[in-house]
Amino acid sequence: MLRAIGVESIADLFVDVPADLRFPRLDLPAPLSEPVLQRELRRLSTQNANAQSHSMFLGAGAYNHFVPSAVDQILRRGEFYTAYTPYQPEVSQGTLQAIFEYQSMMADLTQMDVVNASHYDGATAIAEAAIMALNVTRKRNKLVVSRGLHPHYREVLRTYMQSLDLAIVGDEQYSTLDELVAQIDDNTAALFIQSPDFLGRLHDLRGLADRVHAKGALLAVHFDPIALALFQTPGAVDADIATGEGQPLGIGLNYGGPYLGIFAARQKNVHKIAGRIVGATRDIEGQLAYVLTLRAREQDIRRERATSNICTNQGLMALAATVYMSLMGRQGLRQVAELCYHRAHYAAAQIQQLSGYRVEDEQPFFKEFVIHCPRPAHEVNAALLEHGIIGGYDLVQNELRWATGRCCCVSPK
């Protein structure tokens, strides 16, 4: 192989790396026995401020909800834990059925027509929604995006779109729904709204779809799946595309992942959907069977016709959400949503009584709310950490509206 590429030794492969950096000596400690190593790892883990060791109010798109033990127990079964893409349905019935049940439950929860076999996370689902909107509306190359959409999701959206001749507008500042609709023109593919939004505020989306459709654009709504147990669903407001972060549905914080991207759409646009859809059918003996009904991306068949670069699904995370929803049921999900709502409002009422603190409560909110602090938010959070409390999200990190850095977004546990 070395002769084929024109070098004499492996060392020659590294000639472009400065000599003093090529083969640095690693100053590693002496090996440890397994018991000693376990003690050392436990000691290191105690340096992390986590949801088990601290009271956490961080939120910002990832939440420390209770996860029933049965979720993890089922996930760790070998037939699920090691399952790969179910290209061969005859040997993948368990995986296919799990995805089918996930799709069915999520379609019921969102009141949308079709749900795919999931994406990597909420940010990826948003970006894929944009691609779908562009494919559906064809020659349009403008997206109107609410600033209320999670800032990380907006960054991922721009990363996906950076190679396209595309305009993304609307998120320069916080705008009302009327102001966002006013920015839709004949070149707009879709309007992106999040409710509850990044600041926790709920928006009444009734009638919005008619106004968006009147201009030939699509309405994409990003949601919190727990909130759907109490408030408007994307289907009820006639959204064309619905996306969500499935982490609250039985998935731990996991230091940021893996998570679950929920993606739902209308039946009329199903052939433009990214990813896969599992369906139920009958085999030649009349037995119930599950198959990949739709692989719209066709990446493994005809790449030039692919609708997405998504090459897998979050099957294990989708299973976690399925088990969680099965265990909780309709009433259980509603109780979780009610707890989130009431605890957030209780915390807001208590904080409002503190001297120098003001809660933004002019608009209905769900899990999270904005607090104006008498000191910079990072100082408040540092003081809270000394008392075993992980404070709210410092909005100055991403939100230019609070340039003083004296605001944070709080999500009660």
Contacts in CASP RR format, 6 or more apart in sequence:
PFRMAT RR
TARGET T0000
AUTHOR 0000-0000-0000
METHOD contacts of the structure
MODEL  1
MLRAIGVESIADLFVDVPADLRFPRLDLPAPLSEPVLQRELRRLSTQNAN
AQSHSMFLGAGAYNHFVPSAVDQILRRGEFYTAYTPYQPEVSQGTLQAIF
EYQSMMADLTQMDVVNASHYDGATAIAEAAIMALNVTRKRNKLVVSRGLH
PHYREVLRTYMQSLDLAIVGDEQYSTLDELVAQIDDNTAALFIQSPDFLG
RLHDLRGLADRVHAKGALLAVHFDPIALALFQTPGAVDADIATGEGQPLG
IGLNYGGPYLGIFAARQKNVHKIAGRIVGATRDIEGQLAYVLTLRAREQD
IRRERATSNICTNQGLMALAATVYMSLMGRQGLRQVAELCYHRAHYAAAQ
IQQLSGYRVEDEQPFFKEFVIHCPRPAHEVNAALLEHGIIGGYDLVQNEL
RWATGRCCCVSPK
2 8 0 8 1.000
2 9 0 8 1.000
2 10 0 8 1.000
2 12 0 8 1.000
7 13 0 8 1.000
14 22 0 8 1.000
32 40 0 8 1.000
46 53 0 8 1.000
49 385 0 8 1.000
49 388 0 8 1.000
49 390 0 8 1.000
50 56 0 8 1.000
50 253 0 8 1.000
51 64 0 8 1.000
51 253 0 8 1.000
51 390 0 8 1.000
51 413 0 8 1.000
53 388 0 8 1.000
54 385 0 8 1.000
54 388 0 8 1.000
54 389 0 8 1.000
54 390 0 8 1.000
55 388 0 8 1.000
55 389 0 8 1.000
55 390 0 8 1.000
55 413 0 8 1.000
56 64 0 8 1.000
56 389 0 8 1.000
56 390 0 8 1.000
56 391 0 8 1.000
56 413 0 8 1.000
57 347 0 8 1.000
57 389 0 8 1.000
57 390 0 8 1.000
57 391 0 8 1.000
57 392 0 8 1.000
57 410 0 8 1.000
57 411 0 8 1.000
57 412 0 8 1.000
57 413 0 8 1.000
58 390 0 8 1.000
58 391 0 8 1.000
58 392 0 8 1.000
58 393 0 8 1.000
58 411 0 8 1.000
59 367 0 8 1.000
59 368 0 8 1.000
59 392 0 8 1.000
59 393 0 8 1.000
59 409 0 8 1.000
59 411 0 8 1.000
60 150 0 8 1.000
60 198 0 8 1.000
60 368 0 8 1.000
60 392 0 8 1.000
60 393 0 8 1.000
60 409 0 8 1.000
60 411 0 8 1.000
61 150 0 8 1.000
61 198 0 8 1.000
61 245 0 8 1.000
61 247 0 8 1.000
62 245 0 8 1.000
62 247 0 8 1.000
62 253 0 8 1.000
62 256 0 8 1.000
62 259 0 8 1.000
63 226 0 8 1.000
63 247 0 8 1.000
63 248 0 8 1.000
63 253 0 8 1.000
63 367 0 8 1.000
63 411 0 8 1.000
64 252 0 8 1.000
64 253 0 8 1.000
64 413 0 8 1.000
65 226 0 8 1.000
65 248 0 8 1.000
65 250 0 8 1.000
65 252 0 8 1.000
65 336 0 8 1.000
67 250 0 8 1.000
67 251 0 8 1.000
67 252 0 8 1.000
67 324 0 8 1.000
68 250 0 8 1.000
68 324 0 8 1.000
68 327 0 8 1.000
70 323 0 8 1.000
70 327 0 8 1.000
71 250 0 8 1.000
71 320 0 8 1.000
71 323 0 8 1.000
71 324 0 8 1.000
71 327 0 8 1.000
74 80 0 8 1.000
74 319 0 8 1.000
74 323 0 8 1.000
75 81 0 8 1.000
75 316 0 8 1.000
75 319 0 8 1.000
75 320 0 8 1.000
75 323 0 8 1.000
79 94 0 8 1.000
79 95 0 8 1.000
80 94 0 8 1.000
80 95 0 8 1.000
80 98 0 8 1.000
80 316 0 8 1.000
80 319 0 8 1.000
81 316 0 8 1.000
83 92 0 8 1.000
83 94 0 8 1.000
83 95 0 8 1.000
83 315 0 8 1.000
83 316 0 8 1.000
85 312 0 8 1.000
85 313 0 8 1.000
86 92 0 8 1.000
86 95 0 8 1.000
86 96 0 8 1.000
86 99 0 8 1.000
86 278 0 8 1.000
86 292 0 8 1.000
87 292 0 8 1.000
87 300 0 8 1.000
89 96 0 8 1.000
89 289 0 8 1.000
89 290 0 8 1.000
89 291 0 8 1.000
89 292 0 8 1.000
93 289 0 8 1.000
93 290 0 8 1.000
94 290 0 8 1.000
95 315 0 8 1.000
96 278 0 8 1.000
96 279 0 8 1.000
96 290 0 8 1.000
96 291 0 8 1.000
96 292 0 8 1.000
97 290 0 8 1.000
98 315 0 8 1.000
98 318 0 8 1.000
98 319 0 8 1.000
98 322 0 8 1.000
99 117 0 8 1.000
99 118 0 8 1.000
99 276 0 8 1.000
99 278 0 8 1.000
99 290 0 8 1.000
99 313 0 8 1.000
99 315 0 8 1.000
99 318 0 8 1.000
100 278 0 8 1.000
100 279 0 8 1.000
100 280 0 8 1.000
100 290 0 8 1.000
101 322 0 8 1.000
101 326 0 8 1.000
102 115 0 8 1.000
102 117 0 8 1.000
102 118 0 8 1.000
102 315 0 8 1.000
102 318 0 8 1.000
102 319 0 8 1.000
102 321 0 8 1.000
102 322 0 8 1.000
103 114 0 8 1.000
103 115 0 8 1.000
103 116 0 8 1.000
103 117 0 8 1.000
103 277 0 8 1.000
103 278 0 8 1.000
103 279 0 8 1.000
105 321 0 8 1.000
105 322 0 8 1.000
105 325 0 8 1.000
105 326 0 8 1.000
106 115 0 8 1.000
106 225 0 8 1.000
106 262 0 8 1.000
106 264 0 8 1.000
106 321 0 8 1.000
107 113 0 8 1.000
107 114 0 8 1.000
107 115 0 8 1.000
107 264 0 8 1.000
109 225 0 8 1.000
109 228 0 8 1.000
109 229 0 8 1.000
109 233 0 8 1.000
109 325 0 8 1.000
109 333 0 8 1.000
110 223 0 8 1.000
110 228 0 8 1.000
110 233 0 8 1.000
110 234 0 8 1.000
110 235 0 8 1.000
110 242 0 8 1.000
110 262 0 8 1.000
110 264 0 8 1.000
111 233 0 8 1.000
111 234 0 8 1.000
111 235 0 8 1.000
111 236 0 8 1.000
112 233 0 8 1.000
112 234 0 8 1.000
112 235 0 8 1.000
112 239 0 8 1.000
112 242 0 8 1.000
112 264 0 8 1.000
112 265 0 8 1.000
112 266 0 8 1.000
113 264 0 8 1.000
113 265 0 8 1.000
113 266 0 8 1.000
113 267 0 8 1.000
113 270 0 8 1.000
114 264 0 8 1.000
114 265 0 8 1.000
114 266 0 8 1.000
114 267 0 8 1.000
114 270 0 8 1.000
114 273 0 8 1.000
114 277 0 8 1.000
115 262 0 8 1.000
115 263 0 8 1.000
115 264 0 8 1.000
115 277 0 8 1.000
116 263 0 8 1.000
116 264 0 8 1.000
116 265 0 8 1.000
116 273 0 8 1.000
116 274 0 8 1.000
116 275 0 8 1.000
116 276 0 8 1.000
116 277 0 8 1.000
116 313 0 8 1.000
117 275 0 8 1.000
117 276 0 8 1.000
117 277 0 8 1.000
117 278 0 8 1.000
117 313 0 8 1.000
117 315 0 8 1.000
117 318 0 8 1.000
118 260 0 8 1.000
118 261 0 8 1.000
118 262 0 8 1.000
118 263 0 8 1.000
118 313 0 8 1.000
118 314 0 8 1.000
118 315 0 8 1.000
118 317 0 8 1.000
118 318 0 8 1.000
119 125 0 8 1.000
119 128 0 8 1.000
119 260 0 8 1.000
119 261 0 8 1.000
119 262 0 8 1.000
119 263 0 8 1.000
119 274 0 8 1.000
119 275 0 8 1.000
119 310 0 8 1.000
119 313 0 8 1.000
119 314 0 8 1.000
120 258 0 8 1.000
120 259 0 8 1.000
120 261 0 8 1.000
120 310 0 8 1.000
120 314 0 8 1.000
121 245 0 8 1.000
121 247 0 8 1.000
121 257 0 8 1.000
121 258 0 8 1.000
121 259 0 8 1.000
121 260 0 8 1.000
121 261 0 8 1.000
122 153 0 8 1.000
122 222 0 8 1.000
122 243 0 8 1.000
122 244 0 8 1.000
122 245 0 8 1.000
122 246 0 8 1.000
122 259 0 8 1.000
122 260 0 8 1.000
122 261 0 8 1.000
122 262 0 8 1.000
123 150 0 8 1.000
123 152 0 8 1.000
123 153 0 8 1.000
123 155 0 8 1.000
123 156 0 8 1.000
123 157 0 8 1.000
124 156 0 8 1.000
124 261 0 8 1.000
124 310 0 8 1.000
125 222 0 8 1.000
125 243 0 8 1.000
125 244 0 8 1.000
125 245 0 8 1.000
125 261 0 8 1.000
125 262 0 8 1.000
125 263 0 8 1.000
126 149 0 8 1.000
126 153 0 8 1.000
126 156 0 8 1.000
126 157 0 8 1.000
126 192 0 8 1.000
126 220 0 8 1.000
126 222 0 8 1.000
126 243 0 8 1.000
127 156 0 8 1.000
127 157 0 8 1.000
127 159 0 8 1.000
127 160 0 8 1.000
127 161 0 8 1.000
128 243 0 8 1.000
128 263 0 8 1.000
128 274 0 8 1.000
128 308 0 8 1.000
128 310 0 8 1.000
129 190 0 8 1.000
129 192 0 8 1.000
129 220 0 8 1.000
129 241 0 8 1.000
129 243 0 8 1.000
129 263 0 8 1.000
130 143 0 8 1.000
130 157 0 8 1.000
130 160 0 8 1.000
130 161 0 8 1.000
130 189 0 8 1.000
130 190 0 8 1.000
130 192 0 8 1.000
130 220 0 8 1.000
131 160 0 8 1.000
131 274 0 8 1.000
131 307 0 8 1.000
131 308 0 8 1.000
132 241 0 8 1.000
132 265 0 8 1.000
132 269 0 8 1.000
132 272 0 8 1.000
132 273 0 8 1.000
132 274 0 8 1.000
132 307 0 8 1.000
133 143 0 8 1.000
133 189 0 8 1.000
133 190 0 8 1.000
133 217 0 8 1.000
133 218 0 8 1.000
133 220 0 8 1.000
133 240 0 8 1.000
133 241 0 8 1.000
134 140 0 8 1.000
134 141 0 8 1.000
134 164 0 8 1.000
134 166 0 8 1.000
134 189 0 8 1.000
135 272 0 8 1.000
135 307 0 8 1.000
136 189 0 8 1.000
136 218 0 8 1.000
136 240 0 8 1.000
136 269 0 8 1.000
136 272 0 8 1.000
137 189 0 8 1.000
137 190 0 8 1.000
137 216 0 8 1.000
137 217 0 8 1.000
137 218 0 8 1.000
140 186 0 8 1.000
140 187 0 8 1.000
140 188 0 8 1.000
140 189 0 8 1.000
140 217 0 8 1.000
141 164 0 8 1.000
141 165 0 8 1.000
141 166 0 8 1.000
141 167 0 8 1.000
141 187 0 8 1.000
141 189 0 8 1.000
142 166 0 8 1.000
142 167 0 8 1.000
142 168 0 8 1.000
142 169 0 8 1.000
142 185 0 8 1.000
142 187 0 8 1.000
142 188 0 8 1.000
142 189 0 8 1.000
143 157 0 8 1.000
143 161 0 8 1.000
143 166 0 8 1.000
143 167 0 8 1.000
143 168 0 8 1.000
143 169 0 8 1.000
143 188 0 8 1.000
143 189 0 8 1.000
143 190 0 8 1.000
143 191 0 8 1.000
143 192 0 8 1.000
144 169 0 8 1.000
144 170 0 8 1.000
144 180 0 8 1.000
144 183 0 8 1.000
144 184 0 8 1.000
144 188 0 8 1.000
144 190 0 8 1.000
144 191 0 8 1.000
144 192 0 8 1.000
144 217 0 8 1.000
145 154 0 8 1.000
145 157 0 8 1.000
145 168 0 8 1.000
145 169 0 8 1.000
145 170 0 8 1.000
145 171 0 8 1.000
145 191 0 8 1.000
145 192 0 8 1.000
146 170 0 8 1.000
146 171 0 8 1.000
146 175 0 8 1.000
146 180 0 8 1.000
146 191 0 8 1.000
146 192 0 8 1.000
146 193 0 8 1.000
146 194 0 8 1.000
146 197 0 8 1.000
147 170 0 8 1.000
147 171 0 8 1.000
147 172 0 8 1.000
147 173 0 8 1.000
147 174 0 8 1.000
147 175 0 8 1.000
148 171 0 8 1.000
148 174 0 8 1.000
148 194 0 8 1.000
148 197 0 8 1.000
148 198 0 8 1.000
148 199 0 8 1.000
148 201 0 8 1.000
149 171 0 8 1.000
149 192 0 8 1.000
149 193 0 8 1.000
149 194 0 8 1.000
149 197 0 8 1.000
149 198 0 8 1.000
149 222 0 8 1.000
150 194 0 8 1.000
150 198 0 8 1.000
150 222 0 8 1.000
151 198 0 8 1.000
151 398 0 8 1.000
151 399 0 8 1.000
153 194 0 8 1.000
153 222 0 8 1.000
154 171 0 8 1.000
157 168 0 8 1.000
157 192 0 8 1.000
158 168 0 8 1.000
161 168 0 8 1.000
167 187 0 8 1.000
169 183 0 8 1.000
170 180 0 8 1.000
170 183 0 8 1.000
173 401 0 8 1.000
174 401 0 8 1.000
177 193 0 8 1.000
177 203 0 8 1.000
177 205 0 8 1.000
177 208 0 8 1.000
180 191 0 8 1.000
180 193 0 8 1.000
181 191 0 8 1.000
181 208 0 8 1.000
181 211 0 8 1.000
181 212 0 8 1.000
184 191 0 8 1.000
184 212 0 8 1.000
184 215 0 8 1.000
184 217 0 8 1.000
185 215 0 8 1.000
186 215 0 8 1.000
186 216 0 8 1.000
188 215 0 8 1.000
188 216 0 8 1.000
188 217 0 8 1.000
189 217 0 8 1.000
189 218 0 8 1.000
190 212 0 8 1.000
190 217 0 8 1.000
190 218 0 8 1.000
190 219 0 8 1.000
190 220 0 8 1.000
190 240 0 8 1.000
190 241 0 8 1.000
191 208 0 8 1.000
191 212 0 8 1.000
191 217 0 8 1.000
191 218 0 8 1.000
191 219 0 8 1.000
191 220 0 8 1.000
192 220 0 8 1.000
192 222 0 8 1.000
193 203 0 8 1.000
193 205 0 8 1.000
193 208 0 8 1.000
193 219 0 8 1.000
193 220 0 8 1.000
193 221 0 8 1.000
193 222 0 8 1.000
194 221 0 8 1.000
194 222 0 8 1.000
194 223 0 8 1.000
195 201 0 8 1.000
195 202 0 8 1.000
195 203 0 8 1.000
195 205 0 8 1.000
195 221 0 8 1.000
195 222 0 8 1.000
195 223 0 8 1.000
195 227 0 8 1.000
195 231 0 8 1.000
195 232 0 8 1.000
196 202 0 8 1.000
196 203 0 8 1.000
196 224 0 8 1.000
196 227 0 8 1.000
196 231 0 8 1.000
196 365 0 8 1.000
196 366 0 8 1.000
196 367 0 8 1.000
196 368 0 8 1.000
197 203 0 8 1.000
198 409 0 8 1.000
199 360 0 8 1.000
199 365 0 8 1.000
199 368 0 8 1.000
199 369 0 8 1.000
199 370 0 8 1.000
199 409 0 8 1.000
200 365 0 8 1.000
200 366 0 8 1.000
200 367 0 8 1.000
200 368 0 8 1.000
200 369 0 8 1.000
200 409 0 8 1.000
201 363 0 8 1.000
201 364 0 8 1.000
201 365 0 8 1.000
202 227 0 8 1.000
202 231 0 8 1.000
202 363 0 8 1.000
202 364 0 8 1.000
202 365 0 8 1.000
202 366 0 8 1.000
204 232 0 8 1.000
205 221 0 8 1.000
205 232 0 8 1.000
205 237 0 8 1.000
205 239 0 8 1.000
206 232 0 8 1.000
206 237 0 8 1.000
207 237 0 8 1.000
207 238 0 8 1.000
208 219 0 8 1.000
208 237 0 8 1.000
209 219 0 8 1.000
209 237 0 8 1.000
209 238 0 8 1.000
209 239 0 8 1.000
209 240 0 8 1.000
210 238 0 8 1.000
212 218 0 8 1.000
212 219 0 8 1.000
213 219 0 8 1.000
218 240 0 8 1.000
218 241 0 8 1.000
219 237 0 8 1.000
219 238 0 8 1.000
219 239 0 8 1.000
219 240 0 8 1.000
219 241 0 8 1.000
220 239 0 8 1.000
220 240 0 8 1.000
220 241 0 8 1.000
220 242 0 8 1.000
220 243 0 8 1.000
221 234 0 8 1.000
221 237 0 8 1.000
221 239 0 8 1.000
221 241 0 8 1.000
221 242 0 8 1.000
221 243 0 8 1.000
222 242 0 8 1.000
222 243 0 8 1.000
222 244 0 8 1.000
223 233 0 8 1.000
223 234 0 8 1.000
223 242 0 8 1.000
223 243 0 8 1.000
223 244 0 8 1.000
224 244 0 8 1.000
224 245 0 8 1.000
224 248 0 8 1.000
224 366 0 8 1.000
224 367 0 8 1.000
225 244 0 8 1.000
225 245 0 8 1.000
225 246 0 8 1.000
225 248 0 8 1.000
225 249 0 8 1.000
225 262 0 8 1.000
225 321 0 8 1.000
226 248 0 8 1.000
226 249 0 8 1.000
226 333 0 8 1.000
226 336 0 8 1.000
226 337 0 8 1.000
226 340 0 8 1.000
226 367 0 8 1.000
227 337 0 8 1.000
227 340 0 8 1.000
227 366 0 8 1.000
227 367 0 8 1.000
228 337 0 8 1.000
229 330 0 8 1.000
229 332 0 8 1.000
229 333 0 8 1.000
229 334 0 8 1.000
229 336 0 8 1.000
229 337 0 8 1.000
230 334 0 8 1.000
230 337 0 8 1.000
230 338 0 8 1.000
230 341 0 8 1.000
230 366 0 8 1.000
231 366 0 8 1.000
234 242 0 8 1.000
234 264 0 8 1.000
235 242 0 8 1.000
240 265 0 8 1.000
240 266 0 8 1.000
240 269 0 8 1.000
241 263 0 8 1.000
241 264 0 8 1.000
241 265 0 8 1.000
241 266 0 8 1.000
241 269 0 8 1.000
242 262 0 8 1.000
242 263 0 8 1.000
242 264 0 8 1.000
242 265 0 8 1.000
243 261 0 8 1.000
243 262 0 8 1.000
243 263 0 8 1.000
243 264 0 8 1.000
244 261 0 8 1.000
244 262 0 8 1.000
244 263 0 8 1.000
245 259 0 8 1.000
245 260 0 8 1.000
245 261 0 8 1.000
245 262 0 8 1.000
246 259 0 8 1.000
246 260 0 8 1.000
246 261 0 8 1.000
246 262 0 8 1.000
246 317 0 8 1.000
246 321 0 8 1.000
247 253 0 8 1.000
247 257 0 8 1.000
247 259 0 8 1.000
247 260 0 8 1.000
249 260 0 8 1.000
249 320 0 8 1.000
249 321 0 8 1.000
249 324 0 8 1.000
249 325 0 8 1.000
250 320 0 8 1.000
250 321 0 8 1.000
250 323 0 8 1.000
250 324 0 8 1.000
251 258 0 8 1.000
251 259 0 8 1.000
251 260 0 8 1.000
251 317 0 8 1.000
251 320 0 8 1.000
251 321 0 8 1.000
251 324 0 8 1.000
258 314 0 8 1.000
258 316 0 8 1.000
258 317 0 8 1.000
259 314 0 8 1.000
259 317 0 8 1.000
260 314 0 8 1.000
260 317 0 8 1.000
260 318 0 8 1.000
260 320 0 8 1.000
260 321 0 8 1.000
261 314 0 8 1.000
263 273 0 8 1.000
263 274 0 8 1.000
263 275 0 8 1.000
265 272 0 8 1.000
265 273 0 8 1.000
270 277 0 8 1.000
270 294 0 8 1.000
270 296 0 8 1.000
271 294 0 8 1.000
271 296 0 8 1.000
272 296 0 8 1.000
272 307 0 8 1.000
273 294 0 8 1.000
273 296 0 8 1.000
273 307 0 8 1.000
274 296 0 8 1.000
274 297 0 8 1.000
274 307 0 8 1.000
274 308 0 8 1.000
274 310 0 8 1.000
275 295 0 8 1.000
275 296 0 8 1.000
275 297 0 8 1.000
275 307 0 8 1.000
275 308 0 8 1.000
275 310 0 8 1.000
275 313 0 8 1.000
276 292 0 8 1.000
276 294 0 8 1.000
276 295 0 8 1.000
276 296 0 8 1.000
276 297 0 8 1.000
276 313 0 8 1.000
277 292 0 8 1.000
277 293 0 8 1.000
277 294 0 8 1.000
277 296 0 8 1.000
278 290 0 8 1.000
278 291 0 8 1.000
278 292 0 8 1.000
278 293 0 8 1.000
279 290 0 8 1.000
279 291 0 8 1.000
279 292 0 8 1.000
279 293 0 8 1.000
280 288 0 8 1.000
280 289 0 8 1.000
280 290 0 8 1.000
280 291 0 8 1.000
281 288 0 8 1.000
281 289 0 8 1.000
281 290 0 8 1.000
281 291 0 8 1.000
281 293 0 8 1.000
282 288 0 8 1.000
282 289 0 8 1.000
283 289 0 8 1.000
295 301 0 8 1.000
296 307 0 8 1.000
296 308 0 8 1.000
297 306 0 8 1.000
297 307 0 8 1.000
297 308 0 8 1.000
297 309 0 8 1.000
297 310 0 8 1.000
297 311 0 8 1.000
298 305 0 8 1.000
298 306 0 8 1.000
298 307 0 8 1.000
299 306 0 8 1.000
299 308 0 8 1.000
299 309 0 8 1.000
299 311 0 8 1.000
325 333 0 8 1.000
328 336 0 8 1.000
340 366 0 8 1.000
340 367 0 8 1.000
340 412 0 8 1.000
341 366 0 8 1.000
341 367 0 8 1.000
343 412 0 8 1.000
343 413 0 8 1.000
344 365 0 8 1.000
344 366 0 8 1.000
344 367 0 8 1.000
344 368 0 8 1.000
344 369 0 8 1.000
344 411 0 8 1.000
344 412 0 8 1.000
345 365 0 8 1.000
346 412 0 8 1.000
347 410 0 8 1.000
347 412 0 8 1.000
348 359 0 8 1.000
348 361 0 8 1.000
348 365 0 8 1.000
348 369 0 8 1.000
348 410 0 8 1.000
351 357 0 8 1.000
351 359 0 8 1.000
351 371 0 8 1.000
351 410 0 8 1.000
352 358 0 8 1.000
352 359 0 8 1.000
352 361 0 8 1.000
355 374 0 8 1.000
356 373 0 8 1.000
356 374 0 8 1.000
357 371 0 8 1.000
357 372 0 8 1.000
357 373 0 8 1.000
357 374 0 8 1.000
358 371 0 8 1.000
358 372 0 8 1.000
359 369 0 8 1.000
359 370 0 8 1.000
359 371 0 8 1.000
359 372 0 8 1.000
360 369 0 8 1.000
360 370 0 8 1.000
360 371 0 8 1.000
360 372 0 8 1.000
361 369 0 8 1.000
367 411 0 8 1.000
367 412 0 8 1.000
368 409 0 8 1.000
368 410 0 8 1.000
368 411 0 8 1.000
369 409 0 8 1.000
369 410 0 8 1.000
370 395 0 8 1.000
370 407 0 8 1.000
370 408 0 8 1.000
370 409 0 8 1.000
370 410 0 8 1.000
371 407 0 8 1.000
371 408 0 8 1.000
371 409 0 8 1.000
371 410 0 8 1.000
372 406 0 8 1.000
372 407 0 8 1.000
373 380 0 8 1.000
373 406 0 8 1.000
373 407 0 8 1.000
373 408 0 8 1.000
374 406 0 8 1.000
375 406 0 8 1.000
376 396 0 8 1.000
376 404 0 8 1.000
376 405 0 8 1.000
376 406 0 8 1.000
377 392 0 8 1.000
377 394 0 8 1.000
377 395 0 8 1.000
377 396 0 8 1.000
377 405 0 8 1.000
377 406 0 8 1.000
377 407 0 8 1.000
377 408 0 8 1.000
378 394 0 8 1.000
378 396 0 8 1.000
378 405 0 8 1.000
380 391 0 8 1.000
380 408 0 8 1.000
381 390 0 8 1.000
381 391 0 8 1.000
381 392 0 8 1.000
381 394 0 8 1.000
381 408 0 8 1.000
384 390 0 8 1.000
384 391 0 8 1.000
385 391 0 8 1.000
391 408 0 8 1.000
391 410 0 8 1.000
392 408 0 8 1.000
392 409 0 8 1.000
392 410 0 8 1.000
392 411 0 8 1.000
393 408 0 8 1.000
393 409 0 8 1.000
393 410 0 8 1.000
393 411 0 8 1.000
394 405 0 8 1.000
394 408 0 8 1.000
395 401 0 8 1.000
395 402 0 8 1.000
395 405 0 8 1.000
395 407 0 8 1.000
395 408 0 8 1.000
395 409 0 8 1.000
396 402 0 8 1.000
396 403 0 8 1.000
396 404 0 8 1.000
396 405 0 8 1.000
396 407 0 8 1.000
399 407 0 8 1.000
END
